[in-house]
Structure formats: structure tokens, C-alpha cells
Amino acid sequence: MIVRAFSPLVSFLRWVFGPCAPWLDLVLAFPALCWAALLIARPEVFERGNWAKIGLLPSEAWLVIMVGLGAVHLICVAQRLHSLRIVAAAGSAWCWLFIAYVIGRNGITPGTILHAELGLIALFGGLHLYSSPRRP
């Protein structure tokens, strides 16, 4: 009875942490889509402090970038397109590491560390996908 009750959870965990690493796309889609939602719901957050420094691009461009990254990662969760997953991970790595660099130029903050961690997860996850054989 207990085994049957927890079997969906065990199956989900095997899927998430399996050799295909679908967790990577889930982990990278969530912050990108949350960033996009925050840009829509509370744009004033990005107009002050360290966030104002990423104003190299207009907020509309950041919205397109984040929605695009989130959507591509969600597509990769559903379709498992090996080459697209590698490209999406590389794009996420560039985006998050760029943000970490820009907001960290005036000093290390928790946001700098968080964005650098996301960028490194994307980078190392993409390298993992690149080095792993294609799976059906």
C-alpha cells in the first residue's frame, strides 16, 4: 500500500534526475518565466538599485529574452530535443552570467551570487548534455 502510494513520486524523481537531465530545463525555465512575470507585474523593481544597471537593453528586450528562454526550456521538457537543449542551456548560461557580471560590477550582492549560480548550472548542465549520448 505505501509503495503504491509513493510510486508516482519515485517515478517523477527518477525522471527528473535520470541520465537525460530534464531537471535542467525545469530549473532554468522557472526563473526566466518569473523574471518575465515580474517585468510585467512590477516593472518599477528593475528601475532602481543594481537592477537599473542592466538597463543596457530596454525592458521590452529583457521581456522577450526571458519569455523566449522560458518557452524554449519548456519545449525542451516536453520534446527532449538534444541539440535544442544544448543551445537553450548555452543561451541561459550567457544570459544569467551576463546579468551576474553587470550587477556585480559594483560589488558582490546576493543577487550576483544567485545569478552566477543559475549561469553555472546552465553552463555545466549544457556541458553535461553535450557530453552525454543522445537518448531516444
C-alpha positions in Angstrom: 0.0 0.0 0.0 2.7 2.5 0.9 4.8 1.5 -2.1 1.9 2.1 -4.4 1.1 5.4 -2.7 4.6 6.8 -3.3 5.3 5.2 -6.6 4.3 8.3 -8.6 6.7 10.4 -6.6 9.5 7.9 -7.1 8.8 7.7 -10.8 8.9 11.5 -11.0 12.2 11.7 -9.2 13.7 9.0 -11.5 12.6 11.0 -14.4 13.9 14.4 -13.1 17.3 13.0 -12.0 17.7 10.5 -14.8 20.5 10.5 -17.3 18.7 12.8 -19.7 18.7 15.5 -17.0 15.2 17.0 -17.6 15.6 18.8 -14.3 17.9 21.2 -16.1 15.2 22.6 -18.3 12.7 22.8 -15.4 15.3 24.6 -13.2 16.1 27.1 -16.0 12.6 27.8 -17.2 11.2 28.8 -13.8 13.5 31.8 -13.1 13.3 33.1 -16.6 9.5 33.0 -16.6 9.3 34.5 -13.1 11.6 37.3 -14.3 9.3 37.9 -17.3 6.2 37.9 -15.0 8.0 40.4 -12.6 8.8 42.6 -15.6 5.1 42.7 -16.5 3.6 42.9 -13.0 6.2 45.2 -11.2 8.5 46.9 -13.7 9.5 49.5 -11.1 11.6 46.8 -9.4 14.0 46.9 -12.3 14.3 50.7 -12.3 16.3 51.0 -9.1 19.5 49.7 -7.4 21.6 47.1 -9.1 18.7 46.2 -11.5 19.0 49.6 -13.1 22.5 48.7 -14.2 21.1 46.0 -16.6 19.4 48.8 -18.4 21.7 48.2 -21.3 18.7 46.8 -23.0 15.2 48.2 -22.8 12.8 46.2 -20.6 10.9 45.0 -23.7 14.0 43.3 -24.9 14.5 41.6 -21.5 10.9 40.5 -21.6 11.4 38.9 -25.0 14.7 37.3 -23.9 13.2 35.8 -20.7 10.0 34.6 -22.2 12.0 33.1 -25.1 14.3 31.3 -22.7 11.5 30.0 -20.5 9.5 28.9 -23.5 12.4 27.1 -25.2 13.2 25.3 -21.9 9.6 24.2 -21.5 9.5 23.0 -25.1 12.7 21.0 -24.3 11.0 19.4 -21.2 8.2 18.2 -23.5 10.2 17.2 -26.6 13.7 16.4 -25.4 15.4 17.8 -28.5 19.0 17.2 -27.7 20.6 19.9 -29.8 17.9 22.5 -28.8 18.5 21.7 -25.1 22.2 22.4 -25.6 21.6 25.7 -27.3 19.0 26.6 -24.7 21.4 25.9 -21.9 24.1 27.9 -23.6 21.7 30.8 -24.1 20.7 30.6 -20.4 24.3 30.5 -19.3 25.1 33.6 -21.3 22.1 35.5 -20.0 22.5 34.7 -16.3 26.2 35.1 -16.2 25.9 38.4 -18.1 23.4 39.6 -15.5 25.6 38.5 -12.7 28.6 40.3 -14.2 26.6 43.5 -14.8 25.0 43.7 -11.3 28.3 42.6 -9.7 30.5 45.3 -11.1 29.9 47.5 -8.1 30.2 44.7 -5.5 29.1 41.3 -4.8 25.5 41.0 -3.6 23.2 38.0 -3.0 21.6 38.7 -6.4 25.1 38.5 -8.0 25.7 35.1 -6.5 22.2 33.8 -7.3 22.5 34.8 -11.0 26.0 33.4 -11.2 24.8 30.1 -9.8 22.0 30.0 -12.4 24.5 30.7 -15.1 26.9 28.0 -13.9 24.0 25.5 -13.6 23.1 26.3 -17.2 26.8 26.1 -18.3 27.6 22.8 -16.6 24.2 21.4 -17.5 24.8 22.2 -21.1 28.2 20.6 -21.0 26.6 17.5 -19.4 24.1 17.3 -22.2 26.8 17.9 -24.8 29.0 15.1 -23.4 26.2 12.6 -23.0 25.0 10.4 -25.8 21.7 11.2 -27.5 18.8 9.2 -26.0 15.5 8.5 -27.7 
